[in-house]
Amino acid sequence: MTRWLVVGAAGMLGTDLVEVLTARGHEVSGADLPDVDILDPGSCAAAVRGVDVVVNCAAYTAVDAAETDEARAFAVNAVGAANLARAVASAGGSLVHLSTDYVVAGDGTQPWPADAPVAPASAYGRTKAAGEWAVRAECPRAWVVRTAWLYGAHGRSIPATVARLARERETFGFVADQVGQPTWTVDLAEGIARIVEAGAPYGTWHGTSAGQTSWFGLARAVLEELGQDPDRVVPIGTDAYPLPAPRPPYSVLAHDMWAEHGLEPLPHWRDALHRAAPALFAEQPR
């Protein structure tokens, strides 16, 4: 039996990871502040002692706030990641470190391979790119798993926002010129488990759903799941909804590593949304 520690276990992904890993028969512990503080090397060392696999879900994820709070974001996403990676390496364990599509340039038209040069356009992206570098430098036994457009039942997410807007307004707009991969936290948790259980090579993996769509396309799909008219959502451009941090216009991530190593990638985003709907919209009128 593999002993796992999920750091950041109170978050949306961390909660599902603990549930999924437990269901798969692993011995799983979850930790969050104040039990473990990744900014404290001593706290990291104590937390990972006797653990085989550590998953780092702890992060500063306030994308827009990071534009004016980059030092704090860097402390958590880079320095904290380095502290945890160093502790895991010293304890002889392996690390799964969660990263993001924001580390790529986002200005392409084809899915970004795992070895594409990082070129973040935002403060958040810069701090996560620094965290990736730190993890690779400090812990040779590490899988860096980039994900994107996460949603789940245990946190704030775009599908929940769409459902709320559908209750409050007759029509509403969603951005149609940003393309990515909506990814259900349960599917990502299962994917992380498969990577580790298979003894897959350490390195950079892309943990996102198959297929691609825009935020507008996702919003329409949510309305379909709610049994409502998808035409209630209208397409708008990024410039109609300005935000402090630039968003990647095209941040679709390629899944080459999965096929190369004989692993089933995450399912298609539309299938995932349908399977997630009962948990996501349990209290929504249909």
TACOR-V236563 format. One record per residue. N is the residue number from 1. PSI is psi in whole degrees, 0 to 359 (none if undefined). D_FIRST is the distance of its C-alpha to the first C-alpha in Angstrom with 1 decimal. Layout:
BEGIN
N:PSI:D_FIRST
N:PSI:D_FIRST
END
This chain:
BEGIN
1:129:0.0
2:134:3.8
3:121:6.5
4:149:9.5
5:124:13.1
6:113:15.7
7:129:19.2
8:33:22.0
9:346:20.0
10:352:23.3
11:180:24.7
12:310:25.0
13:317:22.2
14:319:19.9
15:314:20.3
16:326:19.4
17:314:16.4
18:317:14.9
19:315:15.9
20:313:14.7
21:321:11.2
22:316:10.9
23:334:12.6
24:5:10.2
25:12:7.4
26:157:5.8
27:113:6.7
28:134:10.0
29:144:13.2
30:141:16.5
31:147:19.4
32:176:23.0
33:139:26.4
34:6:27.3
35:322:23.8
36:135:23.4
37:109:26.4
38:349:25.8
39:355:29.5
40:107:28.8
41:323:27.2
42:321:26.6
43:320:24.8
44:314:22.6
45:318:21.8
46:322:21.0
47:324:18.8
48:357:16.4
49:127:16.2
50:12:12.8
51:140:11.2
52:314:9.6
53:127:11.3
54:133:14.4
55:122:16.3
56:99:20.0
57:359:21.8
58:132:24.4
59:157:27.8
60:111:31.5
61:9:32.1
62:88:35.7
63:313:37.2
64:320:40.8
65:330:40.7
66:337:39.3
67:331:42.7
68:4:44.3
69:42:41.3
70:329:39.9
71:316:39.5
72:317:37.1
73:320:35.2
74:320:35.0
75:314:33.8
76:310:30.8
77:336:30.1
78:302:30.8
79:315:31.0
80:318:28.1
81:320:25.9
82:318:27.1
83:314:26.2
84:318:22.6
85:318:22.3
86:319:23.9
87:318:21.6
88:316:18.4
89:318:20.1
90:327:21.2
91:355:17.8
92:18:16.4
93:188:14.1
94:156:14.7
95:135:16.8
96:118:17.5
97:123:21.1
98:131:23.0
99:200:26.6
100:158:29.5
101:344:32.2
102:353:34.8
103:344:34.3
104:165:36.2
105:322:40.0
106:13:39.9
107:20:43.4
108:192:42.5
109:357:42.8
110:151:39.9
111:137:36.1
112:122:35.1
113:161:33.0
114:334:30.2
115:12:32.5
116:144:35.4
117:140:37.0
118:142:36.2
119:63:39.3
120:143:38.6
121:355:41.6
122:163:40.5
123:316:39.6
124:313:36.2
125:320:35.7
126:318:36.9
127:326:34.5
128:325:31.4
129:320:32.7
130:323:32.9
131:319:29.4
132:313:28.2
133:316:30.3
134:318:29.0
135:315:25.3
136:324:26.1
137:325:28.3
138:336:25.9
139:100:22.5
140:333:22.5
141:67:18.8
142:138:19.5
143:120:19.8
144:114:22.8
145:108:22.7
146:136:26.2
147:181:26.8
148:152:30.0
149:45:31.8
150:144:28.8
151:155:29.3
152:179:27.4
153:351:28.0
154:30:27.0
155:176:29.6
156:139:33.0
157:163:33.4
158:315:36.2
159:321:35.7
160:322:36.2
161:317:39.2
162:316:40.7
163:321:40.4
164:314:42.1
165:326:44.9
166:332:45.4
167:330:46.2
168:335:48.5
169:155:50.4
170:317:52.1
171:157:51.3
172:156:49.3
173:149:48.5
174:147:45.4
175:129:45.2
176:354:45.6
177:22:45.8
178:128:42.2
179:134:39.8
180:203:36.0
181:96:32.8
182:130:32.0
183:123:28.2
184:133:26.3
185:327:23.5
186:317:21.3
187:320:21.8
188:319:21.1
189:316:17.8
190:320:16.9
191:317:18.3
192:316:16.3
193:318:13.0
194:320:14.6
195:311:15.8
196:315:12.6
197:328:10.6
198:353:13.8
199:35:14.0
200:154:17.4
201:142:19.9
202:154:20.3
203:200:23.4
204:125:25.1
205:152:24.0
206:111:25.9
207:74:24.0
208:159:27.0
209:156:28.2
210:160:30.4
211:183:34.1
212:156:36.2
213:176:38.6
214:171:40.6
215:324:40.3
216:315:43.3
217:322:41.5
218:317:38.5
219:318:40.9
220:318:42.7
221:322:39.5
222:315:38.6
223:323:42.1
224:318:41.6
225:330:38.4
226:0:40.5
227:27:43.2
228:167:45.7
229:114:48.0
230:342:46.3
231:356:49.7
232:340:49.7
233:136:47.8
234:147:50.0
235:139:49.1
236:164:49.9
237:161:49.7
238:323:47.7
239:344:51.1
240:349:51.7
241:68:48.7
242:138:48.8
243:157:45.9
244:319:45.6
245:132:42.8
246:137:43.5
247:142:41.1
248:125:40.2
249:329:42.4
250:100:40.1
251:33:36.5
252:128:34.9
253:137:32.0
254:156:31.5
255:32:28.4
256:321:29.1
257:326:25.7
258:310:24.0
259:319:26.5
260:328:26.6
261:19:23.0
262:29:22.9
263:144:21.0
264:123:22.5
265:177:23.9
266:148:24.3
267:172:26.8
268:144:30.4
269:326:31.3
270:321:33.7
271:319:31.3
272:316:28.8
273:320:31.5
274:317:32.4
275:329:29.0
276:338:28.7
277:316:32.2
278:323:31.5
279:322:29.3
280:322:31.5
281:32:34.8
282:326:34.3
283:12:37.3
284:140:39.5
285:143:42.6
286:none:42.7
END
